[in-house]
Amino acid sequence: MISQLGHPFAFGVVVFVVLLTGALVVGVLAERMRIPYAVALVAAGLAISLNRNEAPFDFEAGLVFFFLPALLFEAAWGVSMSALRRTWSTIAWLAVPGVAITMVVVAGVLDSFGPMTWLAAFVAGAIVSATDPVAVIAIFRRVNVPIDLRSIVEGESLANDAVASVLVAGLVGLAMSGTGSVAGVAAHAIVASAGGIGVGIVCAYAVALLVRGIENAEMQTVGTVLVAYGAYIGADALGLSGIFATITAGVVLRALIGASSETASTIETFWGVVAFLANSLVFLMMGLTMHVERLLGEPLFVIGAIVAALVSRLVVAYGIPSFAVLRGHANWHHVIALAGIRGGLAVALAVGLPAGIHQRTFIIDAVFAIVLFTMVVQGLAIRPVVESLRAPGATAEA
C-alpha cells in the first residue's frame, strides 16, 4: 500500500491531509489565543513562505473551480431575504460604484508607481475590489450586532465578488487577445452577469423540484452541492459568470426550500465546514506560492498598492449616500470601512490567472500584498469597533 503513494492522486490526498492538519492546528491555536482564524491563517501562510523551497505540487489550474463555488454558496445560503430587501440600495452602491472606484484608484497608483502596464494594473485593481469579510463575519457571530449591518457586509461581499470577477474575466480576455475595447469589456460584463443570474435561477428551480417532498437531510444537502457546482460549471461552460450563477442559485434555493426547513441547520453546518476547509486551504496554499523577497524588493510598489486599497475603501465606505437604513447609524461606516478585507476570492482569482497573461507575477504580488495587509491589520482592528456597536435592541435575528 505504501508504494501507491507515488501515484499522483494518492500524493494529492496526502498533501490535502497535511494541509488539513496544519489548518486544524492553526485553528486551535487561534481559538485559544482569541485571534481571528483568518488572520492566523495568513500568518501561518507567511511563515510557510519564509521557510520553504518551491511548492511540491501545482494547484493553480483547478483552484477556482474547486474553492469558489463552496465559498460563494455558503455565504449566499446564509443571506437573510428580509434584511436584504432593506439594505439592497447600500449593497448596490458598494458593489457597483464601489468596485469601479476601487479598481480605478488601485490601477492608477500601480500604473504610476509600479512596473505595470495600465491593463495589468486594471486587472489587479479589479481583483482586489472583491472583499472577503471572513474575519468580520466570525466576529459578528460572537458579538450581538444589528442584522442590517451584517446583511450589508455579507451582501456587499457577494455582490462585489460577482461584479469584480466579471470585470476580471473581461480584462483578462482583453489582455490575452490584444484586441477589443473598454466598451466591449462592459458589454461582456452585462451579458455575463445577466446570463449567470439566469443559469442560477434555472438550476435552483430544477433541484428544488427534484427534492420537493423529500425530508431526508442528506438528500437535500447533496442537492445543494449539485446546485453550487452545477450552476458554476454550467454558466462557465456557456461563457457566463459562474460566480453570479452560484450566488443566485444559493439565494433562490434557500427561498424555495424554506429557511424554517428541518434540514436547514444540517445544510448550514455542512456548508460551514466546507467553507472553513476551503478558506483554510486557500490561505495555506497562498503561503506556498508567495515570494516575500519579491515584495520586499519593490517597497514603493507594495506600499503604493496598500495605500491605494485603503484610500479607495475609505472613499467608498464614507461616501455611501444617506440611504434610510444608515440614518442614525454613523458608526456603521467605520465597520463597513474595516470590513473591506481582501481574502480567499482575491487570492483565487490572482493565482488562477492564465500563465500567459502579461505581468502575471506583478499582479499576484500586488494582490498578495493587499491581502496580507488587510487581513492582518484590518482583521485585528475590527473587533473593538464591532464590539462598540453593542446596544439595547441590537439583534442578529432576521
C-alpha positions in Angstrom: 0.0 0.0 0.0 2.8 2.4 0.8 4.1 2.1 -2.8 0.7 3.6 -4.0 1.7 6.9 -2.5 3.7 7.5 -5.7 0.5 7.8 -7.7 -0.4 11.4 -8.4 -3.9 11.1 -7.0 -2.6 9.4 -3.8 0.1 12.0 -3.5 -2.6 14.7 -3.8 -4.6 13.1 -1.0 -1.5 13.1 1.2 -0.9 16.8 0.5 -4.5 17.5 1.3 -4.3 15.7 4.6 -1.1 17.5 5.5 -2.6 20.9 4.7 -5.8 20.0 6.6 -3.7 19.1 9.7 -2.0 22.4 9.5 -5.3 24.2 9.2 -6.6 22.4 12.3 -3.6 23.2 14.4 -3.7 26.9 13.4 -7.4 26.9 14.1 -7.0 25.5 17.6 -4.1 27.9 18.4 -6.1 30.9 17.1 -9.1 29.9 19.2 -7.1 29.7 22.3 -5.3 33.0 21.7 -8.5 34.7 20.7 -7.1 35.7 17.3 -9.4 35.8 14.2 -8.9 32.5 12.5 -8.4 34.1 9.0 -5.7 36.3 10.4 -3.9 33.3 11.9 -4.1 31.5 8.6 -2.4 34.5 6.8 0.3 34.5 9.5 0.8 30.7 9.0 0.9 31.1 5.3 3.5 33.8 5.6 5.6 31.6 7.9 5.5 28.8 5.4 6.6 31.2 2.6 9.6 32.2 4.6 10.8 28.7 5.2 10.2 26.7 2.0 11.5 25.7 -1.3 9.3 25.6 -4.4 5.8 24.2 -3.8 5.8 20.4 -4.2 2.6 20.4 -6.3 0.7 22.5 -8.7 -2.8 23.5 -7.6 -3.3 26.6 -9.8 -5.4 25.1 -12.7 -8.2 23.7 -10.6 -8.2 26.2 -7.8 -11.0 28.4 -8.9 -13.4 25.5 -9.8 -12.8 23.7 -6.5 -12.9 26.5 -4.0 -15.0 29.4 -5.3 -18.4 27.6 -5.6 -18.0 26.4 -2.0 -17.2 29.8 -0.6 -19.8 31.6 -2.6 -22.7 29.2 -1.9 -22.1 29.1 1.8 -22.3 32.8 2.0 -25.3 33.0 -0.3 -27.2 30.3 1.7 -27.0 32.4 4.9 -28.4 35.6 3.4 -31.5 37.0 5.2 -34.0 37.9 2.5 -35.9 40.3 4.7 -32.7 42.2 5.7 -31.6 42.1 2.0 -34.7 43.9 1.0 -33.9 46.7 3.5 -30.3 47.0 2.6 -30.2 46.4 -1.1 -29.5 50.1 -2.0 -26.4 50.3 0.2 -25.2 46.9 -1.2 -25.7 48.1 -4.7 -23.6 51.3 -4.0 -20.8 49.2 -2.6 -20.9 46.6 -5.4 -21.1 48.8 -8.5 -19.7 52.4 -7.9 -17.6 50.9 -5.0 -16.0 48.3 -7.3 -15.4 50.9 -10.0 -13.8 53.4 -7.6 -11.5 50.7 -6.1 -10.5 49.4 -9.4 -9.6 52.8 -10.9 -7.8 54.1 -7.8 -5.7 51.0 -7.4 -5.0 50.7 -11.1 -4.0 54.4 -11.3 -1.5 54.0 -8.4 0.0 50.8 -9.7 0.4 52.2 -13.2 2.1 55.3 -11.8 4.3 53.9 -9.1 4.9 50.3 -10.2 6.4 48.5 -13.2 3.0 47.6 -14.6 1.2 48.5 -17.8 -2.2 50.1 -17.5 -4.0 46.9 -18.5 -2.2 44.7 -15.9 -2.9 47.4 -13.3 -6.6 47.3 -14.1 -6.6 43.5 -13.8 -5.0 43.8 -10.3 -7.4 46.6 -9.4 -10.4 44.6 -10.4 -9.2 41.6 -8.4 -8.7 43.5 -5.1 -12.1 45.3 -5.5 -13.6 42.0 -4.3 -14.0 41.8 -0.5 -14.0 38.7 1.7 -15.0 39.6 5.3 -14.4 36.1 6.8 -12.8 37.5 9.9 -15.6 40.1 10.2 -18.4 37.6 10.0 -16.7 35.3 12.5 -16.7 38.3 15.0 -20.3 39.1 14.1 -21.3 35.6 15.2 -19.8 36.2 18.6 -20.9 39.8 19.1 -24.5 41.0 19.1 -24.7 43.2 16.0 -27.7 44.6 14.0 -28.9 42.2 11.3 -29.0 45.0 8.8 -25.3 45.8 9.3 -24.4 42.1 8.9 -26.6 42.0 5.8 -24.7 44.9 4.3 -21.3 43.4 4.9 -22.3 39.9 3.7 -24.3 41.2 0.8 -21.5 43.5 -0.3 -19.1 40.6 -0.3 -21.3 38.5 -2.5 -22.3 41.3 -4.9 -18.9 42.9 -5.4 -17.3 39.4 -5.7 -19.6 38.8 -8.6 -19.1 42.2 -10.3 -15.3 42.1 -9.8 -15.0 38.5 -11.2 -16.9 39.5 -14.3 -14.6 42.6 -14.8 -11.5 40.4 -14.3 -12.7 37.9 -16.9 -13.3 40.7 -19.4 -10.0 42.4 -18.7 -8.1 39.1 -18.9 -9.7 38.4 -22.2 -8.7 41.8 -23.5 -5.1 41.3 -22.2 -4.8 37.8 -23.8 -6.3 38.7 -27.1 -4.8 42.1 -27.6 -8.0 43.3 -29.3 -11.2 44.8 -28.0 -12.1 47.8 -26.0 -13.3 49.0 -22.7 -16.8 49.2 -24.1 -16.5 45.6 -25.1 -15.5 44.6 -21.6 -18.5 46.5 -20.2 -20.9 44.8 -22.6 -19.4 41.4 -21.8 -19.8 42.1 -18.1 -23.5 42.9 -18.5 -24.3 39.8 -20.6 -22.2 37.5 -18.4 -23.9 38.8 -15.3 -27.4 38.6 -16.5 -26.8 35.2 -18.1 -25.2 33.9 -14.9 -28.2 35.0 -12.8 -30.5 33.2 -15.3 -28.5 30.0 -15.0 -28.5 30.2 -11.2 -32.3 30.6 -11.1 -32.8 27.6 -13.5 -30.5 25.4 -11.5 -32.2 26.3 -8.2 -35.7 25.6 -9.5 -34.6 22.3 -11.1 -33.1 20.9 -7.9 -35.9 22.3 -5.8 -38.4 20.4 -7.9 -36.2 17.3 -7.7 -36.0 17.2 -3.9 -39.5 18.5 -3.2 -41.3 16.4 -0.6 -38.2 14.7 0.5 -37.4 15.1 4.2 -34.1 13.3 4.0 -31.5 15.9 5.1 -28.6 14.1 3.4 -30.5 14.1 0.0 -31.2 17.8 0.3 -27.6 18.5 1.2 -26.5 16.6 -1.9 -28.9 18.8 -3.8 -27.2 21.9 -2.6 -23.8 20.6 -3.7 -25.3 19.9 -7.1 -26.6 23.4 -7.3 -23.4 25.1 -6.1 -21.1 23.4 -8.5 -23.6 22.7 -11.3 -24.6 26.4 -11.6 -21.0 27.5 -11.6 -19.8 24.9 -14.2 -22.8 25.3 -16.4 -22.6 29.1 -16.5 -18.8 29.0 -17.1 -19.3 26.5 -20.0 -21.7 29.0 -21.6 -19.2 31.8 -21.2 -21.3 33.4 -18.5 -20.5 34.3 -14.9 -20.2 31.2 -12.7 -20.0 33.4 -9.6 -23.3 35.2 -10.3 -24.8 31.8 -11.1 -23.7 30.2 -7.8 -24.7 33.2 -5.7 -28.1 33.4 -7.3 -28.7 29.7 -7.0 -27.8 29.8 -3.3 -30.2 32.6 -2.5 -33.1 31.3 -4.7 -32.7 27.7 -3.5 -32.8 28.8 0.2 -36.0 30.7 -0.5 -37.6 27.7 -2.3 -36.6 25.1 0.3 -37.6 27.4 3.1 -35.5 28.9 5.9 -37.6 27.0 8.5 -37.0 23.6 7.0 -35.9 21.0 9.5 -32.9 20.3 7.3 -31.8 23.9 7.2 -29.4 23.5 10.2 -27.9 20.4 8.7 -27.2 22.1 5.4 -25.8 25.2 7.1 -23.5 23.0 9.2 -22.3 21.1 6.1 -21.5 24.2 4.1 -19.9 25.9 7.1 -17.4 23.0 7.3 -16.8 23.1 3.6 -16.2 26.9 3.6 -13.9 26.5 6.6 -11.9 23.9 4.7 -11.8 26.0 1.5 -10.7 29.2 3.2 -8.1 27.3 5.3 -6.5 25.6 2.3 -6.6 28.8 0.1 -4.6 30.8 2.7 -2.1 28.0 3.4 -1.6 27.5 -0.3 -1.2 31.2 -0.6 1.9 30.8 1.7 3.3 28.2 -0.6 3.2 30.5 -3.6 4.2 33.8 -2.0 7.6 35.2 -2.6 8.3 37.6 0.2 11.6 38.6 -1.2 9.9 39.9 -4.3 7.6 42.1 -2.2 10.5 43.4 -0.2 12.4 44.2 -3.3 9.6 46.6 -4.6 8.8 48.6 -1.5 7.3 51.6 -3.3 5.2 49.3 -5.5 3.9 47.4 -2.4 3.3 50.5 -0.3 1.5 52.2 -3.2 -0.8 49.2 -3.7 -1.7 49.0 0.0 -2.3 52.8 0.3 -4.4 52.8 -2.8 -6.6 50.0 -1.5 -7.0 51.7 1.8 -7.8 55.1 0.4 -10.3 53.7 -2.1 -12.0 51.8 0.7 -12.4 54.9 2.8 -13.8 56.8 -0.1 -16.3 54.1 -0.8 -17.4 53.4 2.8 -17.7 57.1 3.9 -19.2 58.2 0.6 -22.3 56.0 0.8 -25.3 58.1 0.1 -27.8 58.7 3.0 -29.9 55.6 2.5 -32.6 55.1 5.0 -31.0 52.0 6.6 -27.9 54.0 7.6 -29.7 57.0 9.1 -28.9 57.3 12.8 -26.0 54.8 12.5 -23.0 56.9 11.6 -20.7 54.4 13.3 -21.7 51.7 10.9 -19.5 53.4 8.3 -16.5 52.5 10.5 -17.3 48.8 10.4 -18.0 48.9 6.6 -14.7 50.6 6.0 -12.8 48.0 8.1 -14.8 45.2 6.6 -13.2 45.8 3.2 -10.8 42.9 3.8 -9.4 41.1 0.8 -9.1 37.3 1.1 -9.8 34.0 -0.5 -11.5 35.2 -3.7 -8.8 37.7 -4.5 -6.1 35.0 -3.9 -8.0 32.5 -6.1 -8.6 35.0 -8.9 -4.9 36.1 -8.8 -3.4 32.6 -8.7 -5.9 31.4 -11.3 -4.8 33.9 -13.9 -3.7 32.4 -17.2 0.0 31.6 -17.3 0.4 33.7 -20.5 -1.1 36.9 -19.2 1.4 39.8 -19.3 3.0 40.8 -16.0 1.2 38.0 -14.1 3.9 38.0 -11.4 3.4 41.7 -10.6 -0.4 41.3 -10.5 -0.1 38.4 -8.0 2.4 40.3 -5.9 0.2 43.4 -5.7 -2.8 41.3 -4.7 -0.9 39.3 -2.1 0.5 42.5 -0.5 -3.0 43.9 -0.2 -4.5 40.7 1.1 -1.8 40.3 3.7 -2.1 43.9 5.0 -5.9 44.0 5.1 -6.3 40.5 6.7 -3.8 41.2 9.4 -4.2 44.9 10.2 -7.9 45.4 9.5 -8.7 41.9 10.8 -7.2 42.7 14.1 -8.6 46.2 14.3 -12.2 45.5 13.6 -13.1 43.5 16.7 -13.1 46.5 19.1 -15.0 48.6 16.6 -17.7 45.9 16.2 -17.9 45.4 20.0 -18.6 49.1 20.4 -21.8 48.7 18.4 -23.4 46.7 21.2 -26.7 48.4 22.1 -30.1 47.5 23.6 -32.3 46.1 20.9 -29.4 45.1 18.5 -30.0 41.6 17.3 -28.6 39.1 15.0 -32.0 37.7 14.1 -33.9 38.5 11.0 
